Amino acid sequence: MEKNFDIIFLEEVFDFLRNLKAKHSEKILYNIRKSQTKNDPELFKKLNNDIWEFRTLYQGNHYRLFAFWDKTNTQNTLVISTHGFIKKQGKVPEKEILKAQKLRLEYFKDKD
């Protein structure tokens, strides 16, 4: 299957995945690969104009990896994943969204 986008993980994502049990990070990565070929809001959902989340439910844990789009290269659409956390409440914490927005701004600033 053809991928709709490529993904770049920022260092915080690697740190987050490294601190999980292997099966849990494998499931998260499996769902991310699936979301690259299939448009499914259960896997990849828009939170606001700039921030999206990769979603994984595994063994009762709700894992979220925040991301944003980089469409500056017309040949290769990128999704940049900023960081992850384990969701413990119904609503996504605003501080996590703000953190993703801050990392997005830094990414584009450094890219220029």
OpenMM code with the backbone's topology and positions (N, CA, C; nanometers):
from openmm import Vec3, app, unit

residues = "MET GLU LYS ASN PHE ASP ILE ILE PHE LEU GLU GLU VAL PHE ASP PHE LEU ARG ASN LEU LYS ALA LYS HIS SER GLU LYS ILE LEU TYR ASN ILE ARG LYS SER GLN THR LYS ASN ASP PRO GLU LEU PHE LYS LYS LEU ASN ASN ASP ILE TRP GLU PHE ARG THR LEU TYR GLN GLY ASN HIS TYR ARG LEU PHE ALA PHE TRP ASP LYS THR ASN THR GLN ASN THR LEU VAL ILE SER THR HIS GLY PHE ILE LYS LYS GLN GLY LYS VAL PRO GLU LYS GLU ILE LEU LYS ALA GLN LYS LEU ARG LEU GLU TYR PHE LYS ASP LYS ASP".split()
positions = [
    Vec3(0.0826, -0.1191, 0.0000),
    Vec3(0.0000, 0.0000, 0.0000),
    Vec3(0.0867, 0.1251, 0.0000),
    Vec3(0.0354, 0.2274, -0.0636),
    Vec3(0.1087, 0.3533, -0.0719),
    Vec3(0.0844, 0.4370, 0.0538),
    Vec3(0.1933, 0.4955, 0.1049),
    Vec3(0.1833, 0.5802, 0.2239),
    Vec3(0.1339, 0.7192, 0.1848),
    Vec3(0.0475, 0.7752, 0.2666),
    Vec3(-0.0030, 0.9113, 0.2454),
    Vec3(0.0945, 1.0166, 0.2953),
    Vec3(0.1815, 0.9783, 0.3890),
    Vec3(0.2792, 1.0711, 0.4458),
    Vec3(0.3918, 0.9922, 0.5112),
    Vec3(0.5055, 1.0596, 0.5285),
    Vec3(0.6168, 1.0050, 0.6051),
    Vec3(0.6146, 1.0685, 0.7431),
    Vec3(0.6815, 1.0039, 0.8381),
    Vec3(0.6810, 1.0530, 0.9761),
    Vec3(0.8232, 1.0760, 1.0242),
    Vec3(0.8409, 1.1867, 1.0935),
    Vec3(0.9658, 1.2148, 1.1639),
    Vec3(0.9305, 1.2249, 1.3120),
    Vec3(1.0058, 1.1529, 1.3942),
    Vec3(0.9869, 1.1595, 1.5391),
    Vec3(1.0902, 1.2533, 1.5990),
    Vec3(1.0444, 1.3464, 1.6821),
    Vec3(1.1370, 1.4281, 1.7588),
    Vec3(1.1893, 1.3435, 1.8753),
    Vec3(1.2975, 1.3869, 1.9356),
    Vec3(1.3657, 1.3071, 2.0393),
    Vec3(1.2737, 1.2676, 2.1541),
    Vec3(1.1816, 1.3539, 2.1917),
    Vec3(1.0910, 1.3231, 2.3036),
    Vec3(1.0038, 1.2004, 2.2753),
    Vec3(0.9731, 1.1751, 2.1487),
    Vec3(0.8938, 1.0573, 2.1136),
    Vec3(0.9764, 0.9313, 2.1405),
    Vec3(1.1028, 0.9331, 2.0996),
    Vec3(1.1894, 0.8177, 2.1247),
    Vec3(1.2022, 0.7924, 2.2747),
    Vec3(1.2183, 0.8984, 2.3531),
    Vec3(1.2275, 0.8839, 2.4985),
    Vec3(1.1001, 0.8222, 2.5549),
    Vec3(0.9857, 0.8703, 2.5082),
    Vec3(0.8566, 0.8182, 2.5538),
    Vec3(0.8442, 0.6694, 2.5213),
    Vec3(0.8732, 0.6318, 2.3966),
    Vec3(0.8590, 0.4921, 2.3549),
    Vec3(0.9575, 0.4003, 2.4281),
    Vec3(1.0779, 0.4501, 2.4518),
    Vec3(1.1800, 0.3712, 2.5226),
    Vec3(1.1386, 0.3370, 2.6653),
    Vec3(1.0591, 0.4234, 2.7263),
    Vec3(1.0179, 0.4027, 2.8653),
    Vec3(0.8939, 0.3148, 2.8802),
    Vec3(0.8396, 0.2685, 2.7695),
    Vec3(0.7236, 0.1784, 2.7742),
    Vec3(0.7706, 0.0339, 2.7616),
    Vec3(0.6834, -0.0585, 2.7986),
    Vec3(0.7114, -0.2006, 2.7737),
    Vec3(0.7174, -0.2200, 2.6228),
    Vec3(0.8006, -0.3125, 2.5781),
    Vec3(0.8242, -0.3343, 2.4348),
    Vec3(0.6944, -0.3583, 2.3572),
    Vec3(0.6068, -0.4402, 2.4090),
    Vec3(0.4813, -0.4714, 2.3386),
    Vec3(0.3952, -0.3462, 2.3197),
    Vec3(0.4004, -0.2567, 2.4169),
    Vec3(0.3209, -0.1343, 2.4092),
    Vec3(0.3754, -0.0414, 2.2998),
    Vec3(0.5090, -0.0223, 2.2981),
    Vec3(0.5647, 0.0634, 2.1918),
    Vec3(0.5454, -0.0004, 2.0549),
    Vec3(0.5558, -0.1320, 2.0470),
    Vec3(0.5334, -0.2003, 1.9183),
    Vec3(0.3919, -0.1756, 1.8685),
    Vec3(0.2942, -0.1807, 1.9571),
    Vec3(0.1542, -0.1570, 1.9185),
    Vec3(0.1347, -0.0128, 1.8703),
    Vec3(0.1972, 0.0820, 1.9395),
    Vec3(0.1882, 0.2229, 1.8988),
    Vec3(0.2466, 0.2403, 1.7590),
    Vec3(0.3647, 0.1831, 1.7356),
    Vec3(0.4292, 0.1952, 1.6041),
    Vec3(0.3484, 0.1242, 1.4956),
    Vec3(0.2882, 0.0108, 1.5299),
    Vec3(0.2020, -0.0604, 1.4353),
    Vec3(0.0847, 0.0281, 1.3932),
    Vec3(0.0208, 0.0937, 1.4910),
    Vec3(-0.0937, 0.1808, 1.4601),
    Vec3(-0.0511, 0.3025, 1.3777),
    Vec3(0.0684, 0.3542, 1.4049),
    Vec3(0.1177, 0.4680, 1.3274),
    Vec3(0.1403, 0.4261, 1.1825),
    Vec3(0.2018, 0.3106, 1.1620),
    Vec3(0.2216, 0.2607, 1.0241),
    Vec3(0.0875, 0.2420, 0.9534),
    Vec3(-0.0109, 0.1907, 1.0267),
    Vec3(-0.1449, 0.1713, 0.9707),
    Vec3(-0.2066, 0.3057, 0.9307),
    Vec3(-0.1866, 0.4079, 1.0124),
    Vec3(-0.2457, 0.5386, 0.9840),
    Vec3(-0.1831, 0.6049, 0.8622),
    Vec3(-0.0644, 0.5596, 0.8233),
    Vec3(0.0002, 0.6167, 0.7047),
    Vec3(-0.0700, 0.5739, 0.5760),
    Vec3(-0.1429, 0.4651, 0.5800),
    Vec3(-0.2068, 0.4139, 0.4590),
    Vec3(-0.3593, 0.4195, 0.4641),
    Vec3(-0.4143, 0.4448, 0.5818),
    Vec3(-0.5593, 0.4397, 0.5988),
    Vec3(-0.6056, 0.5622, 0.6766),
    Vec3(-0.7027, 0.6334, 0.6245),
    Vec3(-0.7570, 0.7511, 0.6927),
    Vec3(-0.8582, 0.7037, 0.7967),
    Vec3(-0.8137, 0.6991, 0.9226),
    Vec3(-0.8980, 0.6476, 1.0304),
    Vec3(-0.8822, 0.7375, 1.1540),
    Vec3(-0.9865, 0.8136, 1.1903),
    Vec3(-0.9768, 0.9027, 1.3062),
    Vec3(-0.9566, 0.8291, 1.4388),
    Vec3(-0.9780, 0.6989, 1.4408),
    Vec3(-0.9475, 0.6227, 1.5620),
    Vec3(-0.7962, 0.6106, 1.5803),
    Vec3(-0.7208, 0.6271, 1.4708),
    Vec3(-0.5747, 0.6152, 1.4757),
    Vec3(-0.5041, 0.7503, 1.4702),
    Vec3(-0.5580, 0.8430, 1.3920),
    Vec3(-0.4924, 0.9722, 1.3705),
    Vec3(-0.6010, 1.0779, 1.3614),
    Vec3(-0.6088, 1.1647, 1.4627),
    Vec3(-0.7220, 1.2559, 1.4755),
    Vec3(-0.6743, 1.4001, 1.4897),
    Vec3(-0.7463, 1.4906, 1.4260),
    Vec3(-0.7177, 1.6339, 1.4342),
    Vec3(-0.7706, 1.6892, 1.5668),
    Vec3(-0.6840, 1.7615, 1.6393),
    Vec3(-0.7253, 1.8228, 1.7660),
    Vec3(-0.7603, 1.9698, 1.7500),
    Vec3(-0.6823, 2.0403, 1.6666),
    Vec3(-0.7115, 2.1799, 1.6349),
    Vec3(-0.6520, 2.2097, 1.4976),
    Vec3(-0.6410, 2.3361, 1.4603),
    Vec3(-0.5923, 2.3689, 1.3256),
    Vec3(-0.4528, 2.3165, 1.2972),
    Vec3(-0.3687, 2.3082, 1.3996),
    Vec3(-0.2290, 2.2708, 1.3789),
    Vec3(-0.1902, 2.1345, 1.4329),
    Vec3(-0.2556, 2.0887, 1.5382),
    Vec3(-0.2102, 1.9708, 1.6116),
    Vec3(-0.3029, 1.8515, 1.5896),
    Vec3(-0.2393, 1.7384, 1.5681),
    Vec3(-0.3078, 1.6101, 1.5504),
    Vec3(-0.2555, 1.5138, 1.6565),
    Vec3(-0.3228, 1.4003, 1.6726),
    Vec3(-0.2731, 1.2991, 1.7653),
    Vec3(-0.2831, 1.1605, 1.7035),
    Vec3(-0.1757, 1.0827, 1.7211),
    Vec3(-0.1796, 0.9401, 1.6924),
    Vec3(-0.2382, 0.8753, 1.8176),
    Vec3(-0.3359, 0.7865, 1.7973),
    Vec3(-0.4093, 0.7291, 1.9094),
    Vec3(-0.3900, 0.5780, 1.9135),
    Vec3(-0.3595, 0.5273, 2.0321),
    Vec3(-0.3481, 0.3831, 2.0513),
    Vec3(-0.4113, 0.3469, 2.1844),
    Vec3(-0.4989, 0.2482, 2.1805),
    Vec3(-0.5544, 0.1891, 2.3022),
    Vec3(-0.4976, 0.0486, 2.3095),
    Vec3(-0.4224, 0.0201, 2.4144),
    Vec3(-0.3612, -0.1121, 2.4280),
    Vec3(-0.3602, -0.1526, 2.5742),
    Vec3(-0.4200, -0.2660, 2.6041),
    Vec3(-0.4295, -0.3205, 2.7401),
    Vec3(-0.4806, -0.2157, 2.8391),
    Vec3(-0.5844, -0.1432, 2.7982),
    Vec3(-0.6487, -0.0463, 2.8857),
    Vec3(-0.5790, 0.0887, 2.8957),
    Vec3(-0.4657, 0.1057, 2.8278),
    Vec3(-0.3929, 0.2328, 2.8303),
    Vec3(-0.4215, 0.3115, 2.7029),
    Vec3(-0.4468, 0.4409, 2.7198),
    Vec3(-0.4701, 0.5303, 2.6067),
    Vec3(-0.3408, 0.6074, 2.5805),
    Vec3(-0.2710, 0.5703, 2.4742),
    Vec3(-0.1461, 0.6368, 2.4393),
    Vec3(-0.1736, 0.7425, 2.3332),
    Vec3(-0.1087, 0.8568, 2.3483),
    Vec3(-0.1229, 0.9649, 2.2514),
    Vec3(0.0147, 1.0174, 2.2138),
    Vec3(0.0374, 1.0311, 2.0843),
    Vec3(0.1568, 1.0973, 2.0327),
    Vec3(0.1082, 1.2160, 1.9517),
    Vec3(0.1518, 1.3343, 1.9899),
    Vec3(0.1097, 1.4546, 1.9196),
    Vec3(0.1923, 1.4744, 1.7940),
    Vec3(0.1325, 1.5435, 1.6976),
    Vec3(0.1986, 1.5618, 1.5689),
    Vec3(0.1431, 1.6844, 1.4979),
    Vec3(0.2166, 1.7250, 1.3935),
    Vec3(0.1705, 1.8330, 1.3062),
    Vec3(0.2220, 1.8035, 1.1654),
    Vec3(0.1634, 1.8705, 1.0685),
    Vec3(0.1979, 1.8505, 0.9278),
    Vec3(0.3046, 1.9493, 0.8834),
    Vec3(0.3965, 1.9018, 0.8011),
    Vec3(0.4935, 1.9883, 0.7336),
    Vec3(0.4745, 1.9651, 0.5841),
    Vec3(0.4070, 2.0585, 0.5202),
    Vec3(0.3789, 2.0460, 0.3764),
    Vec3(0.4643, 2.1424, 0.2946),
    Vec3(0.5797, 2.1822, 0.3499),
    Vec3(0.6653, 2.2775, 0.2800),
    Vec3(0.7319, 2.2155, 0.1574),
    Vec3(0.7481, 2.0840, 0.1566),
    Vec3(0.8035, 2.0140, 0.0411),
    Vec3(0.6869, 1.9513, -0.0349),
    Vec3(0.6626, 1.9988, -0.1561),
    Vec3(0.5463, 1.9509, -0.2315),
    Vec3(0.5614, 1.8053, -0.2760),
    Vec3(0.6836, 1.7545, -0.2778),
    Vec3(0.7072, 1.6161, -0.3197),
    Vec3(0.6849, 1.5164, -0.2067),
    Vec3(0.7053, 1.5608, -0.0831),
    Vec3(0.7053, 1.4676, 0.0290),
    Vec3(0.6341, 1.5305, 0.1494),
    Vec3(0.5123, 1.4866, 0.1753),
    Vec3(0.4377, 1.5365, 0.2900),
    Vec3(0.4877, 1.4669, 0.4160),
    Vec3(0.5205, 1.5478, 0.5162),
    Vec3(0.5723, 1.4948, 0.6419),
    Vec3(0.4754, 1.5201, 0.7554),
    Vec3(0.4738, 1.4267, 0.8486),
    Vec3(0.4083, 1.4476, 0.9767),
    Vec3(0.5186, 1.4399, 1.0804),
    Vec3(0.5276, 1.5427, 1.1638),
    Vec3(0.6298, 1.5504, 1.2670),
    Vec3(0.5632, 1.5178, 1.4003),
    Vec3(0.6082, 1.4111, 1.4638),
    Vec3(0.5531, 1.3735, 1.5935),
    Vec3(0.6391, 1.4357, 1.7027),
    Vec3(0.5758, 1.5096, 1.7940),
    Vec3(0.6489, 1.5908, 1.8913),
    Vec3(0.6791, 1.5196, 2.0223),
    Vec3(0.5781, 1.4552, 2.0800),
    Vec3(0.5956, 1.3903, 2.2098),
    Vec3(0.4750, 1.3014, 2.2369),
    Vec3(0.4867, 1.2198, 2.3395),
    Vec3(0.3776, 1.1297, 2.3732),
    Vec3(0.3451, 1.1342, 2.5214),
    Vec3(0.2286, 1.0832, 2.5542),
    Vec3(0.1902, 1.0699, 2.6948),
    Vec3(0.0800, 0.9653, 2.7064),
    Vec3(0.0551, 0.9228, 2.8286),
    Vec3(-0.0532, 0.8278, 2.8555),
    Vec3(-0.1708, 0.9102, 2.9055),
    Vec3(-0.2811, 0.8990, 2.8336),
    Vec3(-0.4003, 0.9783, 2.8648),
    Vec3(-0.4759, 0.9118, 2.9796),
    Vec3(-0.5031, 0.9879, 3.0844),
    Vec3(-0.5689, 0.9322, 3.2026),
    Vec3(-0.7081, 0.9913, 3.2257),
    Vec3(-0.7471, 1.0870, 3.1441),
    Vec3(-0.8788, 1.1490, 3.1606),
    Vec3(-0.9473, 1.1582, 3.0252),
    Vec3(-1.0740, 1.1963, 3.0254),
    Vec3(-1.1515, 1.2005, 2.9020),
    Vec3(-1.1024, 1.3015, 2.8001),
    Vec3(-1.0636, 1.4173, 2.8476),
    Vec3(-1.0237, 1.5251, 2.7577),
    Vec3(-0.8713, 1.5335, 2.7504),
    Vec3(-0.8205, 1.5683, 2.6327),
    Vec3(-0.6758, 1.5855, 2.6169),
    Vec3(-0.6336, 1.7094, 2.6954),
    Vec3(-0.5342, 1.6959, 2.7846),
    Vec3(-0.4907, 1.8118, 2.8639),
    Vec3(-0.4390, 1.9250, 2.7756),
    Vec3(-0.4841, 2.0463, 2.8056),
    Vec3(-0.4452, 2.1641, 2.7279),
    Vec3(-0.2938, 2.1847, 2.7291),
    Vec3(-0.2283, 2.1514, 2.8418),
    Vec3(-0.0833, 2.1718, 2.8503),
    Vec3(-0.0089, 2.0840, 2.7491),
    Vec3(-0.0630, 1.9681, 2.7171),
    Vec3(0.0004, 1.8799, 2.6181),
    Vec3(-0.0138, 1.9392, 2.4780),
    Vec3(-0.1290, 1.9961, 2.4486),
    Vec3(-0.1508, 2.0605, 2.3185),
    Vec3(-0.0597, 2.1820, 2.3051),
    Vec3(-0.0492, 2.2608, 2.4118),
    Vec3(0.0382, 2.3784, 2.4099),
    Vec3(0.1840, 2.3386, 2.3893),
    Vec3(0.2241, 2.2297, 2.4507),
    Vec3(0.3611, 2.1803, 2.4332),
    Vec3(0.3849, 2.1431, 2.2866),
    Vec3(0.2902, 2.0747, 2.2254),
    Vec3(0.3025, 2.0369, 2.0848),
    Vec3(0.3086, 2.1613, 1.9954),
    Vec3(0.2283, 2.2625, 2.0267),
    Vec3(0.2294, 2.3855, 1.9481),
    Vec3(0.3642, 2.4572, 1.9605),
    Vec3(0.4196, 2.4565, 2.0803),
    Vec3(0.5503, 2.5188, 2.1028),
    Vec3(0.6588, 2.4457, 2.0224),
    Vec3(0.6562, 2.3129, 2.0266),
    Vec3(0.7539, 2.2344, 1.9510),
    Vec3(0.7367, 2.2545, 1.8003),
    Vec3(0.6131, 2.2732, 1.7568),
    Vec3(0.5862, 2.3012, 1.6151),
    Vec3(0.6512, 2.4326, 1.5736),
    Vec3(0.6306, 2.5366, 1.6547),
    Vec3(0.6901, 2.6671, 1.6242),
    Vec3(0.8421, 2.6595, 1.6199),
    Vec3(0.9019, 2.5877, 1.7152),
    Vec3(1.0479, 2.5707, 1.7179),
    Vec3(1.0963, 2.4974, 1.5927),
    Vec3(1.0214, 2.3942, 1.5523),
    Vec3(1.0592, 2.3160, 1.4345),
    Vec3(1.0661, 2.4054, 1.3111),
    Vec3(0.9616, 2.4846, 1.2866),
    Vec3(0.9600, 2.5692, 1.1674),
    Vec3(1.0610, 2.6839, 1.1765),
    Vec3(1.0849, 2.7335, 1.2979),
    Vec3(1.1847, 2.8378, 1.3174),
    Vec3(1.3244, 2.7832, 1.2840),
    Vec3(1.3549, 2.6634, 1.3331),
    Vec3(1.4855, 2.6006, 1.3078),
    Vec3(1.5015, 2.5615, 1.1611),
    Vec3(1.3896, 2.5340, 1.0966),
    Vec3(1.3940, 2.4900, 0.9571),
    Vec3(1.4287, 2.6042, 0.8625),
    Vec3(1.3914, 2.7264, 0.8997),
    Vec3(1.4164, 2.8428, 0.8124),
    Vec3(1.5601, 2.8816, 0.8045),
] * unit.nanometer
topology = app.Topology()
chain = topology.addChain("A")
for resn in residues:
    res = topology.addResidue(resn, chain)
    for name in ("N", "CA", "C"):
        topology.addAtom(name, app.Element.getBySymbol(name[0]), res)
